C-alpha cells in the first residue's frame, strides 16, 4: 500500500513538473515570436507571417492559462487535469505554427507530457466546489460581455469603427472594464447608441466588481485565517506523508517535542487557544472536531502515514479513532488511554496500538522505589511488553 502511494505521488509530481515546464516554454516562445519578422525552419515557406505572429500572441496567453492549470494540478483537481489535456495539444500546435527555433523545445515537451498527464489521470480526482457567489459572478461577467457584444454588433451602424463581432467584443470589454480608449464611440447623433453604451457601463462595471470581490474575498479570508492562527484549505491540501494528531491533550507537547519536524505534522483540535499558539510556532493546525469525517479529509488523512490520538478524554478519542479507521483502514493508529480500563475499548474502536501512560508510569515508579538499577533497560522491556500485548493483531 505504501509503495503504491509513493508511486502515485511520484507520478503526480512528475506530471506537475512537466506541465509547469510547458507553461514556461509557451510564454517564452510566445513572447519571442510576437515581434518576429521572418520565419525559420521547415514551415518557413508555408506558414504566413501573420499566422506566426498570432501564434506568438496566443502562445503566451496559453502559457499563462497553463500556469493556472499547474496550480489546479497541485491541488489534485480533476478540472485542472481536463484543462491540461486540452491545452497541451494547443501548445504543440502553436509551437509548430510559430515555426521558430525557440519553439522546438515547446513542441517536443508538449508531445512528451501528454501521455504522462493521461497516464496519471487517477491522481487528480478532487472536485472543485464553487460557491453560489462564484457561480453568480462568473455568470454575470459572461452575461454582461455577451449582452454588450450582441448589442454593439446589432447597432454597429450607429457606432464608429465597429464592423465585426471582434470590434463589438473589444468595445464591450474596454467599456465594461472602464479602460475606454476612445477609439470606438457611439455616434453623437444616436441617442439609442448612447443609452446602450450607458447600459453596458452599468452592467459591465457591476459584473466586474462582483468578479473582483469574489476573487479577492478568498485571499483576504486566507490572510485573516493565518492571522488567527489557522490554516486555509489550500495549505492543508499540500500536506502529504505527514503524522496526523487528533485532539490536544497533556501528551501532545511531549509528542511534538519528540517529533521535531513541524512540516511533517498536522493537528486537528477544537481548542482555539492551543491552535493559535501551535500555528504561531509553525505547526499545521485545523480547528475542527477530530471525530468528524470532513475535517479529517481536509487534514489529508488519505495521504498521512500514521495517526496519533492522545487527549484527556477517552470517549472522544474513541470517536476520533472510529472515524479515522473508517476513512483510511490501512493507516496505523496509535492511541494513549487516559484510564487503563479503556485500553481494550480503544483497541476495539480501531486503534492498532494502545498505550496506557498511567500503567507505564506506575510500574516505572515502583521499580525505581524498589531499587532497580537498570531503569533504561526496564523501560525498554516494558515498552516491548506493551507493544506486544496491546497491538491489535492484523
One Martini backbone bead per residue (centre of mass of N, CA, C, O) as a GRO file, in nm:
protein
  394
    1UNK     BB    1   0.058   0.062  -0.022
    2UNK     BB    2   0.299   0.257   0.006
    3UNK     BB    3   0.412   0.213  -0.278
    4UNK     BB    4   0.163   0.313  -0.431
    5UNK     BB    5   0.165   0.598  -0.314
    6UNK     BB    6   0.449   0.677  -0.410
    7UNK     BB    7   0.393   0.642  -0.712
    8UNK     BB    8   0.164   0.846  -0.731
    9UNK     BB    9   0.322   1.092  -0.628
   10UNK     BB   10   0.541   1.082  -0.843
   11UNK     BB   11   0.353   1.117  -1.088
   12UNK     BB   12   0.240   1.393  -1.002
   13UNK     BB   13   0.507   1.549  -0.995
   14UNK     BB   14   0.585   1.503  -1.288
   15UNK     BB   15   0.338   1.633  -1.413
   16UNK     BB   16   0.369   1.917  -1.292
   17UNK     BB   17   0.655   1.971  -1.403
   18UNK     BB   18   0.591   1.947  -1.706
   19UNK     BB   19   0.366   2.162  -1.721
   20UNK     BB   20   0.539   2.393  -1.620
   21UNK     BB   21   0.746   2.384  -1.852
   22UNK     BB   22   0.541   2.440  -2.075
   23UNK     BB   23   0.450   2.717  -1.974
   24UNK     BB   24   0.723   2.857  -1.995
   25UNK     BB   25   0.776   2.799  -2.299
   26UNK     BB   26   0.519   2.936  -2.406
   27UNK     BB   27   0.588   3.222  -2.313
   28UNK     BB   28   0.866   3.253  -2.444
   29UNK     BB   29   0.788   3.186  -2.740
   30UNK     BB   30   0.564   3.395  -2.766
   31UNK     BB   31   0.734   3.649  -2.718
   32UNK     BB   32   0.951   3.588  -2.941
   33UNK     BB   33   0.708   3.588  -3.181
   34UNK     BB   34   0.561   3.860  -3.188
   35UNK     BB   35   0.821   4.025  -3.337
   36UNK     BB   36   0.846   3.862  -3.579
   37UNK     BB   37   0.963   3.890  -3.936
   38UNK     BB   38   1.050   3.580  -3.961
   39UNK     BB   39   1.097   3.261  -4.082
   40UNK     BB   40   1.180   2.932  -3.969
   41UNK     BB   41   1.225   2.644  -4.114
   42UNK     BB   42   1.015   2.416  -4.275
   43UNK     BB   43   0.756   2.638  -4.248
   44UNK     BB   44   0.849   2.913  -4.377
   45UNK     BB   45   0.676   2.873  -4.665
   46UNK     BB   46   0.376   2.824  -4.529
   47UNK     BB   47   0.363   3.023  -4.297
   48UNK     BB   48   0.232   3.301  -4.225
   49UNK     BB   49   0.325   3.577  -4.054
   50UNK     BB   50   0.051   3.632  -3.915
   51UNK     BB   51   0.030   3.350  -3.783
   52UNK     BB   52   0.285   3.365  -3.615
   53UNK     BB   53   0.207   3.613  -3.446
   54UNK     BB   54  -0.055   3.489  -3.337
   55UNK     BB   55   0.089   3.243  -3.203
   56UNK     BB   56   0.254   3.413  -3.008
   57UNK     BB   57   0.025   3.547  -2.853
   58UNK     BB   58  -0.138   3.283  -2.784
   59UNK     BB   59   0.100   3.138  -2.645
   60UNK     BB   60   0.124   3.321  -2.401
   61UNK     BB   61  -0.167   3.282  -2.307
   62UNK     BB   62  -0.151   2.974  -2.274
   63UNK     BB   63   0.071   2.976  -2.060
   64UNK     BB   64  -0.100   3.117  -1.840
   65UNK     BB   65  -0.317   2.896  -1.838
   66UNK     BB   66  -0.119   2.671  -1.752
   67UNK     BB   67  -0.057   2.784  -1.473
   68UNK     BB   68  -0.342   2.736  -1.366
   69UNK     BB   69  -0.327   2.428  -1.401
   70UNK     BB   70  -0.095   2.379  -1.206
   71UNK     BB   71  -0.242   2.471  -0.953
   72UNK     BB   72  -0.463   2.252  -0.978
   73UNK     BB   73  -0.277   2.001  -0.975
   74UNK     BB   74  -0.162   2.050  -0.686
   75UNK     BB   75  -0.473   1.997  -0.579
   76UNK     BB   76  -0.609   1.758  -0.756
   77UNK     BB   77  -0.776   1.857  -0.997
   78UNK     BB   78  -0.980   1.757  -1.252
   79UNK     BB   79  -1.016   2.021  -1.414
   80UNK     BB   80  -0.707   2.060  -1.460
   81UNK     BB   81  -0.671   1.806  -1.627
   82UNK     BB   82  -0.856   1.884  -1.860
   83UNK     BB   83  -0.713   2.149  -1.939
   84UNK     BB   84  -0.440   2.016  -2.003
   85UNK     BB   85  -0.537   1.828  -2.231
   86UNK     BB   86  -0.625   2.078  -2.411
   87UNK     BB   87  -0.351   2.253  -2.409
   88UNK     BB   88  -0.119   2.075  -2.518
   89UNK     BB   89  -0.201   2.065  -2.822
   90UNK     BB   90  -0.194   2.375  -2.849
   91UNK     BB   91   0.107   2.423  -2.789
   92UNK     BB   92   0.208   2.249  -3.020
   93UNK     BB   93   0.067   2.401  -3.251
   94UNK     BB   94   0.194   2.678  -3.192
   95UNK     BB   95   0.487   2.589  -3.230
   96UNK     BB   96   0.453   2.511  -3.527
   97UNK     BB   97   0.341   2.788  -3.629
   98UNK     BB   98   0.593   2.956  -3.547
   99UNK     BB   99   0.852   2.838  -3.675
  100UNK     BB  100   1.080   2.824  -3.438
  101UNK     BB  101   1.356   2.740  -3.266
  102UNK     BB  102   1.230   2.811  -2.975
  103UNK     BB  103   0.974   2.601  -3.027
  104UNK     BB  104   1.080   2.309  -3.017
  105UNK     BB  105   1.073   2.239  -2.710
  106UNK     BB  106   0.765   2.277  -2.687
  107UNK     BB  107   0.676   2.049  -2.873
  108UNK     BB  108   0.824   1.815  -2.738
  109UNK     BB  109   0.710   1.851  -2.444
  110UNK     BB  110   0.411   1.828  -2.516
  111UNK     BB  111   0.424   1.540  -2.631
  112UNK     BB  112   0.549   1.405  -2.375
  113UNK     BB  113   0.330   1.500  -2.157
  114UNK     BB  114   0.060   1.380  -2.243
  115UNK     BB  115   0.088   1.074  -2.153
  116UNK     BB  116   0.149   1.143  -1.856
  117UNK     BB  117  -0.118   1.280  -1.790
  118UNK     BB  118  -0.302   1.042  -1.869
  119UNK     BB  119  -0.170   0.823  -1.675
  120UNK     BB  120  -0.244   1.036  -1.412
  121UNK     BB  121  -0.555   1.073  -1.373
  122UNK     BB  122  -0.623   0.946  -1.080
  123UNK     BB  123  -0.470   1.167  -0.908
  124UNK     BB  124  -0.699   1.371  -1.031
  125UNK     BB  125  -1.004   1.373  -0.813
  126UNK     BB  126  -1.083   1.658  -0.743
  127UNK     BB  127  -1.338   1.863  -0.670
  128UNK     BB  128  -1.484   2.158  -0.756
  129UNK     BB  129  -1.613   2.416  -0.530
  130UNK     BB  130  -1.865   2.634  -0.597
  131UNK     BB  131  -2.006   2.903  -0.515
  132UNK     BB  132  -2.272   3.100  -0.561
  133UNK     BB  133  -2.105   3.358  -0.604
  134UNK     BB  134  -1.910   3.248  -0.821
  135UNK     BB  135  -2.126   3.171  -1.026
  136UNK     BB  136  -2.258   3.452  -1.047
  137UNK     BB  137  -2.003   3.605  -1.139
  138UNK     BB  138  -1.952   3.447  -1.398
  139UNK     BB  139  -2.231   3.497  -1.526
  140UNK     BB  140  -2.213   3.807  -1.527
  141UNK     BB  141  -1.970   3.842  -1.713
  142UNK     BB  142  -2.074   3.680  -1.953
  143UNK     BB  143  -2.344   3.829  -1.988
  144UNK     BB  144  -2.230   4.117  -2.029
  145UNK     BB  145  -2.055   4.050  -2.277
  146UNK     BB  146  -2.284   3.941  -2.456
  147UNK     BB  147  -2.464   4.188  -2.450
  148UNK     BB  148  -2.259   4.395  -2.567
  149UNK     BB  149  -2.184   4.249  -2.829
  150UNK     BB  150  -2.467   4.215  -2.955
  151UNK     BB  151  -2.555   4.516  -2.940
  152UNK     BB  152  -2.321   4.645  -3.097
  153UNK     BB  153  -2.360   4.483  -3.359
  154UNK     BB  154  -2.656   4.570  -3.409
  155UNK     BB  155  -2.541   4.894  -3.380
  156UNK     BB  156  -2.296   4.948  -3.585
  157UNK     BB  157  -2.411   5.201  -3.746
  158UNK     BB  158  -2.393   5.376  -3.449
  159UNK     BB  159  -2.083   5.319  -3.477
  160UNK     BB  160  -1.748   5.366  -3.454
  161UNK     BB  161  -1.549   5.108  -3.570
  162UNK     BB  162  -1.793   4.890  -3.635
  163UNK     BB  163  -1.800   4.552  -3.816
  164UNK     BB  164  -1.743   4.331  -3.597
  165UNK     BB  165  -1.736   4.112  -3.335
  166UNK     BB  166  -1.461   4.200  -3.237
  167UNK     BB  167  -1.531   4.497  -3.205
  168UNK     BB  168  -1.763   4.451  -3.004
  169UNK     BB  169  -1.597   4.306  -2.787
  170UNK     BB  170  -1.390   4.530  -2.743
  171UNK     BB  171  -1.584   4.753  -2.654
  172UNK     BB  172  -1.704   4.603  -2.410
  173UNK     BB  173  -1.440   4.554  -2.251
  174UNK     BB  174  -1.334   4.854  -2.226
  175UNK     BB  175  -1.597   4.960  -2.096
  176UNK     BB  176  -1.643   4.761  -1.850
  177UNK     BB  177  -1.330   4.816  -1.745
  178UNK     BB  178  -1.276   5.140  -1.779
  179UNK     BB  179  -1.072   5.216  -2.005
  180UNK     BB  180  -1.139   5.368  -2.264
  181UNK     BB  181  -0.987   5.473  -2.553
  182UNK     BB  182  -1.193   5.610  -2.787
  183UNK     BB  183  -1.207   5.449  -3.075
  184UNK     BB  184  -1.500   5.361  -2.968
  185UNK     BB  185  -1.810   5.525  -3.053
  186UNK     BB  186  -2.088   5.680  -3.039
  187UNK     BB  187  -2.298   5.849  -3.210
  188UNK     BB  188  -2.393   6.175  -3.156
  189UNK     BB  189  -2.691   6.122  -3.310
  190UNK     BB  190  -2.733   5.858  -3.108
  191UNK     BB  191  -2.932   5.772  -2.845
  192UNK     BB  192  -2.927   5.466  -2.852
  193UNK     BB  193  -2.618   5.427  -2.826
  194UNK     BB  194  -2.589   5.581  -2.559
  195UNK     BB  195  -2.778   5.410  -2.387
  196UNK     BB  196  -2.632   5.146  -2.436
  197UNK     BB  197  -2.357   5.232  -2.320
  198UNK     BB  198  -2.461   5.283  -2.033
  199UNK     BB  199  -2.553   4.991  -1.985
  200UNK     BB  200  -2.272   4.866  -2.017
  201UNK     BB  201  -2.142   5.012  -1.782
  202UNK     BB  202  -2.325   4.915  -1.554
  203UNK     BB  203  -2.312   4.607  -1.602
  204UNK     BB  204  -2.002   4.573  -1.624
  205UNK     BB  205  -1.909   4.698  -1.356
  206UNK     BB  206  -2.075   4.514  -1.174
  207UNK     BB  207  -1.954   4.241  -1.269
  208UNK     BB  208  -1.657   4.309  -1.212
  209UNK     BB  209  -1.695   4.365  -0.910
  210UNK     BB  210  -1.791   4.082  -0.833
  211UNK     BB  211  -1.543   3.929  -0.937
  212UNK     BB  212  -1.328   4.066  -0.762
  213UNK     BB  213  -1.452   3.998  -0.485
  214UNK     BB  214  -1.438   3.690  -0.530
  215UNK     BB  215  -1.124   3.680  -0.558
  216UNK     BB  216  -1.043   3.848  -0.293
  217UNK     BB  217  -1.188   3.708  -0.063
  218UNK     BB  218  -1.008   3.451  -0.018
  219UNK     BB  219  -0.748   3.611   0.037
  220UNK     BB  220  -0.846   3.763   0.287
  221UNK     BB  221  -0.925   3.510   0.444
  222UNK     BB  222  -0.641   3.388   0.455
  223UNK     BB  223  -0.510   3.617   0.619
  224UNK     BB  224  -0.700   3.599   0.864
  225UNK     BB  225  -0.648   3.302   0.926
  226UNK     BB  226  -0.344   3.334   0.985
  227UNK     BB  227  -0.377   3.547   1.213
  228UNK     BB  228  -0.551   3.330   1.392
  229UNK     BB  229  -0.394   3.034   1.344
  230UNK     BB  230  -0.480   2.908   1.073
  231UNK     BB  231  -0.578   2.704   0.799
  232UNK     BB  232  -0.605   2.658   0.478
  233UNK     BB  233  -0.701   2.459   0.225
  234UNK     BB  234  -0.445   2.493   0.053
  235UNK     BB  235  -0.246   2.411   0.279
  236UNK     BB  236  -0.369   2.132   0.344
  237UNK     BB  237  -0.331   2.008   0.047
  238UNK     BB  238  -0.002   1.989   0.085
  239UNK     BB  239  -0.027   1.749   0.249
  240UNK     BB  240   0.221   1.477   0.306
  241UNK     BB  241   0.342   1.229   0.484
  242UNK     BB  242   0.200   1.265   0.768
  243UNK     BB  243   0.126   1.343   1.096
  244UNK     BB  244  -0.180   1.277   1.274
  245UNK     BB  245  -0.331   1.481   1.522
  246UNK     BB  246  -0.592   1.408   1.756
  247UNK     BB  247  -0.603   1.648   1.940
  248UNK     BB  248  -0.560   1.791   2.280
  249UNK     BB  249  -0.310   1.720   2.534
  250UNK     BB  250  -0.071   1.631   2.762
  251UNK     BB  251   0.093   1.467   2.518
  252UNK     BB  252   0.142   1.663   2.281
  253UNK     BB  253   0.408   1.810   2.346
  254UNK     BB  254   0.595   1.561   2.372
  255UNK     BB  255   0.543   1.470   2.081
  256UNK     BB  256   0.647   1.726   1.936
  257UNK     BB  257   0.933   1.714   2.052
  258UNK     BB  258   0.999   1.433   1.927
  259UNK     BB  259   0.945   1.503   1.627
  260UNK     BB  260   1.019   1.823   1.537
  261UNK     BB  261   0.893   1.808   1.247
  262UNK     BB  262   0.659   2.032   1.144
  263UNK     BB  263   0.598   1.966   0.832
  264UNK     BB  264   0.501   1.648   0.931
  265UNK     BB  265   0.253   1.798   1.091
  266UNK     BB  266  -0.090   1.749   1.202
  267UNK     BB  267  -0.369   1.929   1.363
  268UNK     BB  268  -0.678   1.834   1.532
  269UNK     BB  269  -0.879   2.089   1.695
  270UNK     BB  270  -1.097   2.274   1.934
  271UNK     BB  271  -0.855   2.445   2.045
  272UNK     BB  272  -0.795   2.770   2.000
  273UNK     BB  273  -0.550   2.849   2.172
  274UNK     BB  274  -0.357   2.617   2.087
  275UNK     BB  275  -0.381   2.663   1.784
  276UNK     BB  276  -0.252   2.944   1.777
  277UNK     BB  277   0.016   2.863   1.908
  278UNK     BB  278   0.100   2.641   1.705
  279UNK     BB  279   0.094   2.820   1.451
  280UNK     BB  280   0.318   3.020   1.550
  281UNK     BB  281   0.527   2.760   1.556
  282UNK     BB  282   0.453   2.604   1.258
  283UNK     BB  283   0.198   2.445   1.266
  284UNK     BB  284  -0.050   2.236   1.147
  285UNK     BB  285  -0.388   2.368   1.180
  286UNK     BB  286  -0.720   2.239   1.266
  287UNK     BB  287  -1.031   2.378   1.353
  288UNK     BB  288  -1.190   2.088   1.473
  289UNK     BB  289  -1.353   1.789   1.467
  290UNK     BB  290  -1.186   1.474   1.493
  291UNK     BB  291  -1.476   1.299   1.454
  292UNK     BB  292  -1.496   1.411   1.173
  293UNK     BB  293  -1.470   1.368   0.837
  294UNK     BB  294  -1.400   1.640   0.697
  295UNK     BB  295  -1.145   1.726   0.861
  296UNK     BB  296  -0.978   1.470   0.785
  297UNK     BB  297  -0.974   1.520   0.485
  298UNK     BB  298  -0.843   1.806   0.498
  299UNK     BB  299  -0.587   1.677   0.665
  300UNK     BB  300  -0.493   1.416   0.496
  301UNK     BB  301  -0.559   1.103   0.557
  302UNK     BB  302  -0.478   0.971   0.278
  303UNK     BB  303  -0.157   1.087   0.313
  304UNK     BB  304  -0.099   0.970   0.573
  305UNK     BB  305   0.114   0.761   0.790
  306UNK     BB  306  -0.017   0.853   1.076
  307UNK     BB  307  -0.192   0.821   1.400
  308UNK     BB  308  -0.254   1.038   1.684
  309UNK     BB  309  -0.412   0.962   2.011
  310UNK     BB  310  -0.399   1.212   2.300
  311UNK     BB  311  -0.612   1.277   2.523
  312UNK     BB  312  -0.837   1.330   2.815
  313UNK     BB  313  -1.062   1.170   2.624
  314UNK     BB  314  -1.165   0.857   2.552
  315UNK     BB  315  -1.434   0.903   2.404
  316UNK     BB  316  -1.326   1.096   2.186
  317UNK     BB  317  -1.106   0.907   2.085
  318UNK     BB  318  -1.293   0.682   1.984
  319UNK     BB  319  -1.435   0.852   1.767
  320UNK     BB  320  -1.180   0.927   1.608
  321UNK     BB  321  -1.093   0.635   1.546
  322UNK     BB  322  -1.344   0.544   1.392
  323UNK     BB  323  -1.322   0.753   1.165
  324UNK     BB  324  -1.033   0.693   1.068
  325UNK     BB  325  -1.075   0.385   1.008
  326UNK     BB  326  -1.294   0.435   0.789
  327UNK     BB  327  -1.132   0.626   0.591
  328UNK     BB  328  -0.841   0.457   0.679
  329UNK     BB  329  -0.766   0.127   0.723
  330UNK     BB  330  -0.433   0.138   0.669
  331UNK     BB  331  -0.375   0.323   0.898
  332UNK     BB  332  -0.191   0.391   1.163
  333UNK     BB  333  -0.307   0.366   1.511
  334UNK     BB  334  -0.220   0.568   1.796
  335UNK     BB  335  -0.294   0.531   2.147
  336UNK     BB  336  -0.401   0.694   2.456
  337UNK     BB  337  -0.492   0.594   2.781
  338UNK     BB  338  -0.606   0.743   3.056
  339UNK     BB  339  -0.767   0.484   3.116
  340UNK     BB  340  -0.684   0.152   3.148
  341UNK     BB  341  -0.983   0.034   3.100
  342UNK     BB  342  -0.974   0.159   2.783
  343UNK     BB  343  -0.788  -0.008   2.601
  344UNK     BB  344  -0.987  -0.210   2.465
  345UNK     BB  345  -1.179   0.002   2.347
  346UNK     BB  346  -0.973   0.141   2.156
  347UNK     BB  347  -0.906  -0.114   2.000
  348UNK     BB  348  -1.202  -0.166   1.901
  349UNK     BB  349  -1.223   0.113   1.748
  350UNK     BB  350  -0.910   0.089   1.574
  351UNK     BB  351  -0.653   0.059   1.720
  352UNK     BB  352  -0.334  -0.073   1.694
  353UNK     BB  353  -0.218   0.105   1.939
  354UNK     BB  354  -0.219   0.086   2.306
  355UNK     BB  355  -0.142   0.320   2.568
  356UNK     BB  356  -0.068   0.341   2.925
  357UNK     BB  357   0.075   0.583   3.107
  358UNK     BB  358  -0.008   0.498   3.396
  359UNK     BB  359   0.110   0.212   3.393
  360UNK     BB  360   0.399   0.284   3.321
  361UNK     BB  361   0.454   0.487   3.548
  362UNK     BB  362   0.395   0.301   3.786
  363UNK     BB  363   0.614   0.081   3.728
  364UNK     BB  364   0.855   0.275   3.736
  365UNK     BB  365   0.821   0.369   4.027
  366UNK     BB  366   0.843   0.095   4.166
  367UNK     BB  367   1.122   0.014   4.058
  368UNK     BB  368   1.265   0.260   4.178
  369UNK     BB  369   1.185   0.206   4.481
  370UNK     BB  370   1.326  -0.099   4.468
  371UNK     BB  371   1.615  -0.049   4.316
  372UNK     BB  372   1.652  -0.029   4.026
  373UNK     BB  373   1.925  -0.007   3.808
  374UNK     BB  374   1.796  -0.069   3.509
  375UNK     BB  375   1.581   0.151   3.383
  376UNK     BB  376   1.621   0.148   3.078
  377UNK     BB  377   1.581  -0.155   3.039
  378UNK     BB  378   1.299  -0.166   3.166
  379UNK     BB  379   1.162   0.031   2.969
  380UNK     BB  380   1.210  -0.136   2.717
  381UNK     BB  381   1.062  -0.391   2.810
  382UNK     BB  382   0.789  -0.251   2.860
  383UNK     BB  383   0.740  -0.154   2.572
  384UNK     BB  384   0.749  -0.432   2.442
  385UNK     BB  385   0.517  -0.544   2.608
  386UNK     BB  386   0.302  -0.341   2.519
  387UNK     BB  387   0.322  -0.387   2.214
  388UNK     BB  388   0.255  -0.694   2.231
  389UNK     BB  389  -0.024  -0.668   2.401
  390UNK     BB  390  -0.162  -0.384   2.245
  391UNK     BB  391  -0.151  -0.498   1.961
  392UNK     BB  392  -0.320  -0.542   1.690
  393UNK     BB  393  -0.412  -0.793   1.510
  394UNK     BB  394  -0.430  -0.852   1.160
   0.00000   0.00000   0.00000
